[in-house]
Amino acid sequence: MSQLSAPHVQPIPLRNLAWWALAVPVLLLVAYLVTFDQGAISQAGDYLHELMHDGRHLLGVPCH
Amino acid sequence: MIRPLFVRGLLAGIIAGLAAGVFAYFAGEPHIDSAIALEEAAAHTHAEVPLVSRSGQVGGLFLATALYGLAVGGLFGLAFALVRGRIGPRSGSVLSITLAAAGFVAVVLVPFVKYPANPPAVGDPATIGSRTSLYLVAVAIGLLAMAAAAVAHRIFEVNGEPVRWLATGLGFLVPVTAAWVFLPVVSEVPEGFPADLLWDFRVSSLGTQVVLWGVLGVSYAYLWHRSERVAGAPQGVPA
């Protein structure tokens, strides 16, 4: 199982990754709109909420 | 250098989301329909005019799973960029599948065991706020436990495989078990709700997430492998 540590692959420096961390809140916002939003952020919140109703149930997120 | 890892994550995520949507359509929708029929029978009235029709909601299923897959895939691509070379398998393809399995356990399985998915008609609308918070706490604990396991795996590298894997397992299981035991219980299944319908719905919901994370890991691995082949294995070691 020595292959489970990866000493021969050069890791990407954290400095380079820092910029990309800015994408994280955007992606979380997309996930939020699908799973929780009820008009709090998006204008069409209620509509989106109802539209994605089945997906939310089947993705296992609390609903109702 | 990071951009292709990220873009591949988005792509693999959409593929995974659509695959999960197809699974959910066939495996899950019949149970949602049955639960809604029970809900309406219990309410006796049809006064509520739906904002979105049932067929609209079924179409929305694919939109929901695709968008969710896109978001998860993007985060997955960035996590891959962060993890690669620091911890985990050396091969990019094997790392992709390992990371997807770890993500599934942390983000889906840990919360699911404590707060399983519920069909329509199950759950008190008055408690949605607290149930959502508890669910997010469970997701956070799953992620922290997985991170603790990864750190333990790294720290105990020099102590031999048995000690190392014991530490990895404990790093994950101690916080997760504590959360399962100490987080408040939510039990809101209405009196008389069919147990087999509840069970079937929950299995189909878990299956939807298995498909999503499974297809994500495999398609990301495929895209990685393909790019390595095109680039002629830049590190001199074929993945």
Chai-1 contact restraints between the chains, C-beta under 6 A:
chainA,res_idxA,chainB,res_idxB,connection_type,confidence,min_distance_angstrom,max_distance_angstrom,comment,restraint_id
A,M1,B,E161,contact,1.0,0.0,6.0,A-B,restraint_1
A,Q3,B,P89,contact,1.0,0.0,6.0,A-B,restraint_2
A,Q3,B,R90,contact,1.0,0.0,6.0,A-B,restraint_3
A,A6,B,G85,contact,1.0,0.0,6.0,A-B,restraint_4
A,A6,B,R90,contact,1.0,0.0,6.0,A-B,restraint_5
A,V9,B,G85,contact,1.0,0.0,6.0,A-B,restraint_6
A,V9,B,R90,contact,1.0,0.0,6.0,A-B,restraint_7
A,Q10,B,G85,contact,1.0,0.0,6.0,A-B,restraint_8
A,P11,B,G85,contact,1.0,0.0,6.0,A-B,restraint_9
A,P11,B,R86,contact,1.0,0.0,6.0,A-B,restraint_10
A,I12,B,A81,contact,1.0,0.0,6.0,A-B,restraint_11
A,L17,B,L82,contact,1.0,0.0,6.0,A-B,restraint_12
A,W20,B,I2,contact,1.0,0.0,6.0,A-B,restraint_13
A,W20,B,L78,contact,1.0,0.0,6.0,A-B,restraint_14
A,L27,B,A71,contact,1.0,0.0,6.0,A-B,restraint_15
A,L27,B,G74,contact,1.0,0.0,6.0,A-B,restraint_16
A,L27,B,L75,contact,1.0,0.0,6.0,A-B,restraint_17
A,V30,B,L67,contact,1.0,0.0,6.0,A-B,restraint_18
A,V30,B,A71,contact,1.0,0.0,6.0,A-B,restraint_19
A,A31,B,A71,contact,1.0,0.0,6.0,A-B,restraint_20
A,V34,B,A64,contact,1.0,0.0,6.0,A-B,restraint_21
A,V34,B,L67,contact,1.0,0.0,6.0,A-B,restraint_22
A,V34,B,Y68,contact,1.0,0.0,6.0,A-B,restraint_23
A,E50,B,L51,contact,1.0,0.0,6.0,A-B,restraint_24
A,E50,B,V52,contact,1.0,0.0,6.0,A-B,restraint_25
A,L51,B,V52,contact,1.0,0.0,6.0,A-B,restraint_26
A,L51,B,G60,contact,1.0,0.0,6.0,A-B,restraint_27
A,M52,B,G60,contact,1.0,0.0,6.0,A-B,restraint_28
A,M52,B,A64,contact,1.0,0.0,6.0,A-B,restraint_29
A,H53,B,Q57,contact,1.0,0.0,6.0,A-B,restraint_30
A,D54,B,I32,contact,1.0,0.0,6.0,A-B,restraint_31
A,D54,B,Q57,contact,1.0,0.0,6.0,A-B,restraint_32
A,D54,B,L61,contact,1.0,0.0,6.0,A-B,restraint_33
A,G55,B,L61,contact,1.0,0.0,6.0,A-B,restraint_34
A,G55,B,A64,contact,1.0,0.0,6.0,A-B,restraint_35
A,G55,B,T65,contact,1.0,0.0,6.0,A-B,restraint_36
A,L58,B,A24,contact,1.0,0.0,6.0,A-B,restraint_37
A,L58,B,G28,contact,1.0,0.0,6.0,A-B,restraint_38
A,L58,B,S205,contact,1.0,0.0,6.0,A-B,restraint_39
A,L58,B,T208,contact,1.0,0.0,6.0,A-B,restraint_40
A,L59,B,Y68,contact,1.0,0.0,6.0,A-B,restraint_41
A,G60,B,F112,contact,1.0,0.0,6.0,A-B,restraint_42
A,G60,B,A117,contact,1.0,0.0,6.0,A-B,restraint_43
A,G60,B,S205,contact,1.0,0.0,6.0,A-B,restraint_44
A,P62,B,R131,contact,1.0,0.0,6.0,A-B,restraint_45
A,P62,B,T132,contact,1.0,0.0,6.0,A-B,restraint_46
A,P62,B,Y135,contact,1.0,0.0,6.0,A-B,restraint_47
A,H64,B,G123,contact,1.0,0.0,6.0,A-B,restraint_48
A,H64,B,P125,contact,1.0,0.0,6.0,A-B,restraint_49
